[in-house]
């Protein structure tokens, strides 16, 4: 997760290095920042639910194999 954040930060600094930051209105910058945060939260939530689902599935598999 931290690697992804640092990658995003590096990419963002590279993308904004070419353009002047004055051209960016603060409202638009805030909107982009909020969008990135929301996407990260949603993706982490999806990842967590996927992890729970997979662990639940493997738990059922191990339980059925041990009961046989």
Long-range contacts (C-beta under 8 A, 24 or more apart in sequence): 1-44, 4-40, 5-40, 8-36
